[in-house]
Amino acid sequence: MQNVLTYLKSLKANNDRDWFHANKPQYDKAKKEFEALVNRLIPEINKFDPNIGTITAKDCVFRIFRDIRFSPDKTPYKTHFGAYIAKGGRKSMYAGYYLHIDAEESFAAGGLHMPPAENLKKVRQEIMYNIEEFKKIILSDQFKSTFGTFMDDKLTRPPKDFPADFADIELLKYKGFTVVNNLSEKDLLGDKGMDKILSAFKTLKPLNDFLNRGLE
């Protein structure tokens, strides 16, 4: 990951089109290294979650170009590489596994990020009908020590069509169900980087299974 981190640090300091095109070979080298990591991760994830299917890095890795049409920030490039490993790849509606490599803040994450309203309602129903199973997953010592709690925003009031007096209504207020495990530069450059990423993803699998059951 050294080429990836070195390139992203330089891009962060020089986020403009002239610099990007002048340093295109370095981008290509960093992207190739990141894709190679994703291609190593996919078969390892398949060993414990075959539902992700026969995907490759090209199905999972996001473009580095930012959509600046409606953003006040007009810098043209993302300063990270990201890949969503799930059934159908990066455009999947399913809960999956996300790897984010950044010059300053990298992480292994996953779950269900910003689902459309229809899918969010299905997941909330699954949680309400199977609340003890859900809490057993997210309150386990392994899950809490790896991820803590959900990173998503919450509604201030109970969601529409759900009983306000439901004992665990706070869990239904989440607008998504995303969890994050931070990765240091030492993690990424060390011999155990892959192991740490895969360990986080294995811990995540029961949550993904639960969420995907609600979607299906």
KEKOLMI-92524 format. One record per residue: residue in three letters; x, y, z of N, C-alpha, C in turn. Coordinates in steps of 0.001 Angstrom, whole numbers, plus 500000, padded with zeros to 6 digits. Layout:
N
ALAXYZXYZXYZ...
END
This chain:
216
MET500799498780500000500000500000500000500838501279500000GLN502167501126499979503011502312500045502781503239498856ASN502688502667497638502449503509496459501108504233496556VAL500098503541497085498772504131497230498809505316498187LEU499397505113499355499428506170500369500274507351499914THR501419507071499296502287508148498814501564508984497763TYR500888508305496851500170509031495794499036509864496382LEU498260509291497285497107510013497833497544511242498639LYS498668511138499324499189512308500049499557513420499071SER500162513052497955500517514054496948499280514645496290LEU498299513791496006497057514281495393496327515241496318LYS496336514947497604495659515817498577496266517218498557ALA497581517295498329498274518589498311498212519261496940ASN497792518511495920497800519043494540496541518603493791ASN495388518920494360494135518408493795493644519311492656ASP494305519188491504493871519916490321494184519085489086ARG493531519416487990493614518582486784495003518589486157ASP495681519716486186497020519774485581497976518820486288TRP497957518865487625498850517971488386498455516524488153PHE497152516235488154496693514866487979497183514287486656HIS497021515036485583497415514519484269498933514434484132ALA499653515353484768501121515298484722501663514101485488ASN500880513615486437501313512487487277500455511246487055LYS499899511127485855499017509997485546499687508632485756PRO500964508457485421501594507152485672501576506747487148GLN501744507728488027501707507423489458500301507022489898TYR499289507689489317497902507306489605497638505886489136ASP498056505579487918497827504236487379498488503171488249LYS499680503449488743500401502500489583499687502309490919ALA499228503410491518498522503328492799497182502604492636LYS496457502927491569495166502274491328495356500770491127LYS496378500389490382496658498971490141496959498257491451GLU497699498914492337498025498308493633496778498143494496PHE495904499151494488494668499058495261493767497957494695GLU493636497893493386492816496848492774493365495459493081ALA494690495333493144495294494037493468494914493620494889LEU494887494584495812494466494279497182493015493818497204VAL492155494522496489490733494149496447490566492758495840ASN491339492468494802491251491146494175491776490039495084ARG492641490378496014493067489386497015492014489217498096LEU491319490297498416490297490241499464489068489445499033ILE488653489610497789487394489013497337487340487500497567PRO488330486703497133488234485257497384488296484901498862GLU488977485719499651489022485464501098487656485732501735ILE486987486781501306485636487075501807484672485984501350ASN484862485519500127483995484467499596484036483198500429LYS485127482987501147485244481785501971484227481791503117PHE483917482979503636482932483037504730481630483704504306ASP481609484334503126480378484936502621480289484748501106PRO479895483549500670479807483279499235478709484066498523ASN477869484756499287476787485540498669477304486708497839ILE478554487127498049479058488258497260479248487869495796GLY479390486578495523479430486107494143480776486286493464THR480769486068492156482007486098491363482249487495490823ILE482628488391491690482931489769491321484444489966491291THR484880491053490689486289491406490651486450492844491132ALA487691493272491278487947494643491710487288495660490780LYS487272495378489493486679496328488541485180496523488781ASP484532495533489389483116495664489741482924496489491006CYS483965496579491829483821497098493195484441498474493431VAL485501498808492687486258500030492966485546501245492387PHE485433502285493203484783503529492780485745504404491971ARG485189505217491092485981506175490320486577507228491255ILE487726507742490884488387508757491709487861510154491401PHE487104510288490324486589511602489928485374511976490769ARG485371513179491299484266513659492114483158514230491230ASP481924514085491687480786514742491053480643516110491713ILE481057517145491017481102518484491621479946519374491178ARG478981518782490455477903519601489883477135520376490937PHE476863519751492088476027520398493108476795520622494409SER478125520600494330478945520729495526479683522061495543PRO479731522716496707480520523953496799482024523670496713ASP482410522421496990483813522014496890484071521588495439LYS484861522345494727485076522087493299486388521344493018THR487046520815494048488226520004493779487789518782492976PRO488520518449491912488004517461490955488171515993491353TYR489032515692492339489333514288492614489127513936494088LYS488669512727494302488646512185495656490083511956496104THR490348512093497390491704511847497894491750510514498634HIS490957509577498140490964508220498685490619507235497578PHE490930505972497827490433504878497005489399504122497824GLY488303503737497187487252503011497884486736501857497057ALA486341500785497730485768499623497037484643499049497887TYR483510498756497242482372498137497917482240496708497412ILE482503495765498307482503494352497960481183493749498433ALA480295493537497485478956493041497791478379492406496534LYS477289491692496694476603491090495550476234492193494561GLY476786492116493351476521493139492352477552494242492292GLY478506494253493236479572495250493198479195496591493787ARG479877497637493331479781498949493979478391499583493901LYS477556499155492958476216499722492825475162498878493540SER475607497926494325474688496988494964473765497671495966MET472536497147496065471595497620497082471780496839498380TYR472608495783498331472738494888499484473800495366500468ALA473655494937501711474681495176502717475945494441502303GLY477104495074502496478355494469502072479533494994502860TYR480698494939502213481973495242502867482656496380502100TYR483065497409502833483654498589502193485068498810502707LEU486002499006501776487392499330502122487697500730501634HIS488240501553502527488515502958502254489972503236502625ILE490785503567501615492191503897501858492389505371501573ASP492839506095502582492965507548502534494344507935503052ALA494826509076502604496121509559503080496130509797504588GLU494956510095505155494896510434506577493982509516507392GLU492938508962506775491944508209507542491428507026506724SER491956505845507013491536504638506304490692503776507224PHE489826502947506627488984502090507462488390500936506668ALA488031499894507407487233498780506890485839498964507462ALA484847498968506608483492499296507051482485498424506323GLY481220498701506565480187497970505851478836498117506512GLY477939497228506124476555497339506554475729497907505421LEU474835498824505763473919499398504775473964500915504899HIS474542501577503890474764503016503938473741503744503081MET473000504645503704472033505506503018471113504733502071PRO470402503726502561469493502973501678468287503824501293PRO467693503556500128466461504267499757465349503941500743ALA464340504808500787463288504724501806462618503350501855GLU462340502777500708461657501483500667462508500394501322ASN463800500390501033464686499385501618464900499624503105LEU464990500891503494465164501216504907463964500742505719LYS462782500905505167461568500449505865461590498932506042LYS462016498204505021462098496741505115463056496313506221VAL464194496986506294465195496639507311464674496983508709ARG464030498129508841463457498485510149462418497460510589GLN461623496978509650460639495944509997461333494665510454GLU462391494290509761463143493086510133463718493227511534ILE464212494414511846464765494664513182463666494586514236MET462535495233513976461457495255514963460921493850515236TYR460770493050514185460206491703514352461212490722514952ASN462509491052514863463559490141515345464568490900516206ILE464030491701517118464861492640517861465909491944518735GLU465563490828519341466534490171520209467696489605519404GLU467395489050518239468455488544517365469378489682516930PHE468774490824516572469550491980516130470455492490517247LYS469909492610518441470703493116519562471813492152519942LYS471565490867519788472606489880520086473809490085519169ILE473550490467517923474637490713516968475401491980517334ILE474686493093517479475365494386517616475875494661519026LEU475410493877520004475863494078521387476862493023521828SER477271492152520911478286491161521266479607491874521540ASP480415491301522405481689491925522759482576492107521533GLN482601491109520661483451491186519471483002492309518547PHE481698492432518352481175493475517468481454494857518058LYS481182495034519331481365496349519960482828496758519995SER483731495814520258485152496154520306485711496454518922THR485118495877517892485575496109516518484980497375515926PHE483693497599516133482980498672515431482351499738516332GLY482137499442517594481398500404518408479932500383518022THR479420501537517620478010501633517258477863502157515831PHE476631502305515369476385502763513999476813504224513820MET477311504530512627477823505867512329476777506771511671ASP475617506216511357474622506955510576473846507967511425ASP473261508953510739472384509917511392471098509214511841LYS470395509864512785469146509315513297468025510339513150LEU466819509834513038465636510688513097465483511224514516THR464859512384514619464573512911515957463286512307516521ARG462419511848515629461148511256516040461077509818515510PRO460198509000516054460042507629515542459687507637514063PRO460187506677513298459867506636511872458380506372511634LYS457904506902510529456501506732510173456146505249510061ASP454958504909510536454403503552510472455030502582511477PHE455813503117512436456381502270513484455911502783514847PRO455614501885515775455054502306517066456056503084517914ALA455640504249518349456517505101519157456860504465520495ASP456002503547520970456256502935522270457061501628522167PHE457579501331520986458450500160520838459662500326521738ALA459979499309522516461007499432523556462372499852523007ASP462705499420521797463999499746521201463839500671519998ILE462956501638520157462655502550519054463898503315518592GLU464859503534519493466072504266519111466834503555517995LEU466797502238517981467473501491516922466773501659515578LEU465485501910515608464727502087514367464855503495513803LYS465387504410514586465538505798514126466724505991513191TYR467625505027513142468784505179512263468358505271510800LYS469027506144510045468761506308508621469592505348507769GLY470458504616508411471286503608507771471932502780508865PHE472628501734508476473238500842509456474668500543509027THR475523501560509206476911501508508778477836501462509987VAL478828500582509934479818500507511011481218500632510418VAL482160501101511242483505501431510762484557500919511734ASN485610500336511181486788499944511960488000500662511353ASN488620501543512127489711502367511608490971501542511351LEU491696501940510301492953501300509930494056502357509933SER495123502112510661496240503044510684497177502784509505GLU498064503721509249499063503513508199499935502312508544LYS500223502137509821501008500977510269500272499681509937ASP498944499669510132498146498484509781498289498164508291LEU498170499198507466498161498998506018499510498564505474LEU500574499039506090501910498732505590502522497501506254GLY501901497032507324502446495885508050502034494554507440ASP502626493497507954502358492144507446500947491670507775LYS500305492294508777499007491818509252497840492665508747GLY498107493541507771497045494420507282495856493661506730MET496124492675505873495032491869505308494260491152506404ASP495002490632507388494356489900508475493408490801509251LYS493819492059509512492964492966510275491705493320509488ILE491858493567508191490695493881507352489726492711507329LEU490247491509507110489390490327507027488745490002508366SER489462490250509453488882490017510775487681490927511010ALA487809492196510603486689493133510740485518492684509872PHE485800492249508657484733491819507752484034490549508258LYS484789489635508855484175488428509415483231488797510563THR483653489755511391482809490222512492481551490896511962LEU481661491508510795480544492229510178479516491299509549LYS479930490108509152479062489232508365477689488977508998PRO477583488651510301476233488417510853475292489611510690LEU475828490819510805474990492001510590474550492073509134ASN475484491864508206475123491894506788474065490849506462ASP474230489651507019473241488589506782471857489027507253PHE471815489633508422470540490089508988469908491165508098LEU470702492160507733470196493259506907469718492758505547ASN470496491875504942470130491369503614468886490492503659ARG468698489790504745467471489017504908466258489938504890GLY466389491092505520465297492067505506465027492598504113LEU466088492770503326465923493303501971465293492280501036GLU465558491028501303465083489970500391463708489453500768
END
